[in-house]
Every structure is written in C-alpha cells, then in structure tokens.
Amino acid sequence: MMMTIDVRKCNAQKKYAGDLTGEFEADDALIDIPYVRFSSPVRAELHYEILEDDSVEVTGTLFFALEGACSRCLAQTEQKFEGSVDACFVPQGGESEEYRYRNGVVDLQSCLNDALILALPGRLVCEPPCVALEWNEK
C-alpha cells in the first residue's frame, strides 16, 4: 500500500491535520543482518500537520517483526520492534535538507524506509539462554 498525503485536497477541505494508519511490505534488502527478513508487513501509525507554508510535518511509529537465524547461535527466532517517524516535507524547489514533495502530493515511502532503517537492530538475537556457537580448533 502506498501511503500519501494530498496537500491540495486537505487544504481545500480545510483539514490541516490528521492521522494515517496502514501497512506496507518492506523490502528485505533494507536489512543488513544475514539470514533475516521481515516476517509480516510493517504497520505505520502516523500523524500529519500541514503548516501555513504548505510544509508537512509527519510523526508516528512503525511496528515490524523480523525472523531468521539468531546472530549468535543460528537458531530460528522472531522478534517485534518499533521505530519512530519524525519528518518534514517541503514543496519541490529551494535548498533544504527536508524531504520534498511535488504536485501537491506527499509520498511517504522514502521517509518510512529511512525510519525503518534507523529502527533496525544491528543483529537479531534469540531470547536467553542463547548459547553462542563454539568453534573447535584442532
């Protein structure tokens, strides 16, 4: 599902703030942990606010689960995680480090992917008592 905010439509309806909830399939290529993948769609619960200059502030939370081999013992495991979203979108043009949008429509996908990357753990570890593999050198 593509999550967007139609700024022109919201302005016409005088709806300058709102909530978005939805799910999307995240690309497993975002994960930098071997043998791990997303086990379900990512759920996004977002709040947006359109400011007087037509910039759009988006905040919220991402909920996702990872499954795969434990980075320590290689046992199969699944864990749930949360990540926060805090972004500002500005209309196309100008010099700025914020996200840009054009034609009055904010596409949230790149922002959500960035927030997801920041929320990913460095490794996936199963619950205790996880025993790391021991290498026998002979």
Buried (B, 14 or more C-beta within 10 A) or exposed (E): EEBEBEBEEBEEEEEBEEEBEBBBEBEEEEBEBEEBEBEBBBBBBBBBEBEEEBBBBBBBBBBBBBBBBBBBBBEEBEBEBEBEBEBBBBBEEEEEEBBBBEEBEBBBEEBBBBBBEEBBBEEBBBEEEEEEEEEEEE
